[in-house]
Amino acid sequence: MKKVIATLIAGLFATAAFAQTPAAPAAPVPAKVEAAHTKAVVKADAKEAQTVVKADAKEAKAVVAAKTDVASAKAEAATTKAKAHHKAKKTKAKADEKLASATAEAAPAK
């Protein structure tokens, strides 16, 4: 029994060693095919880089536009606040004027 097990184990190691031997080398790739492949890879990389640059520029432009919009909105808000403040001041002045004239009219009547 020991001889049978030893033979099976030896056969297992032999098949494992045989399975790991390198295969026959592949046929060499023609230079034209490899050059075309390299050219295609370089072209794809260049196109990817160009697309990335365009995307970054578009993002930067959007950020600048957003900042401009924010600045414009802040300026508009400041202008609107100033107009509202001025209008309120005028209204208060008119109300004070009416109160003064009403008080002046009411005083001589006594």
URPE-V493999 format. One record per residue. N is the residue number from 1. RES is the residue in one letter. PHI is phi as a letter, one per 40 degrees, with the letter a starting at -180 (none if undefined). PSI is psi in whole degrees, 0 to 359 (999 if undefined). NEAR is the number of other ideal C-beta (glycine too) atoms within 8 Angstrom. Layout:
BEGIN
N,RES,PHI,PSI,NEAR ; N,RES,PHI,PSI,NEAR
END
This chain:
BEGIN
1,M,none,322,4 ; 2,K,c,324,5 ; 3,K,c,324,6 ; 4,V,c,314,7 ; 5,I,c,318,8 ; 6,A,c,321,8 ; 7,T,c,317,8 ; 8,L,c,316,8 ; 9,I,c,318,8 ; 10,A,c,320,8 ; 11,G,c,321,8 ; 12,L,c,314,8 ; 13,F,c,322,8 ; 14,A,c,317,8 ; 15,T,c,323,8 ; 16,A,c,319,8 ; 17,A,c,321,8 ; 18,F,c,324,7 ; 19,A,c,337,6 ; 20,Q,c,356,5 ; 21,T,c,143,6 ; 22,P,c,146,2 ; 23,A,c,169,4 ; 24,A,c,142,3 ; 25,P,c,143,3 ; 26,A,c,159,4 ; 27,A,c,140,3 ; 28,P,c,144,4 ; 29,V,c,132,6 ; 30,P,c,149,6 ; 31,A,c,323,6 ; 32,K,c,319,6 ; 33,V,c,318,8 ; 34,E,c,321,9 ; 35,A,c,319,8 ; 36,A,c,320,8 ; 37,H,c,314,8 ; 38,T,c,318,8 ; 39,K,c,318,8 ; 40,A,c,320,8 ; 41,V,c,316,8 ; 42,V,c,318,8 ; 43,K,c,318,8 ; 44,A,c,319,8 ; 45,D,c,318,8 ; 46,A,c,319,8 ; 47,K,c,321,8 ; 48,E,c,316,8 ; 49,A,c,319,8 ; 50,Q,c,319,8 ; 51,T,c,321,8 ; 52,V,c,318,8 ; 53,V,c,317,8 ; 54,K,c,318,8 ; 55,A,c,318,8 ; 56,D,c,319,8 ; 57,A,c,320,8 ; 58,K,c,320,8 ; 59,E,c,316,8 ; 60,A,c,320,8 ; 61,K,c,319,8 ; 62,A,c,321,8 ; 63,V,c,316,8 ; 64,V,c,317,8 ; 65,A,c,320,8 ; 66,A,c,318,8 ; 67,K,c,321,8 ; 68,T,c,318,8 ; 69,D,c,320,8 ; 70,V,c,316,8 ; 71,A,c,318,8 ; 72,S,c,317,8 ; 73,A,c,320,8 ; 74,K,c,318,8 ; 75,A,c,318,8 ; 76,E,c,318,8 ; 77,A,c,319,8 ; 78,A,c,318,8 ; 79,T,c,316,8 ; 80,T,c,319,8 ; 81,K,c,318,8 ; 82,A,c,318,8 ; 83,K,c,317,8 ; 84,A,c,318,8 ; 85,H,c,316,8 ; 86,H,c,317,8 ; 87,K,c,319,8 ; 88,A,c,321,8 ; 89,K,c,317,8 ; 90,K,c,318,8 ; 91,T,c,318,8 ; 92,K,c,320,8 ; 93,A,c,318,8 ; 94,K,c,320,8 ; 95,A,c,318,8 ; 96,D,c,322,8 ; 97,E,c,317,8 ; 98,K,c,320,8 ; 99,L,c,319,8 ; 100,A,c,317,8 ; 101,S,c,324,8 ; 102,A,c,322,8 ; 103,T,c,322,8 ; 104,A,c,322,8 ; 105,E,c,324,8 ; 106,A,c,331,8 ; 107,A,c,314,7 ; 108,P,c,340,6 ; 109,A,c,343,5 ; 110,K,c,999,4
END
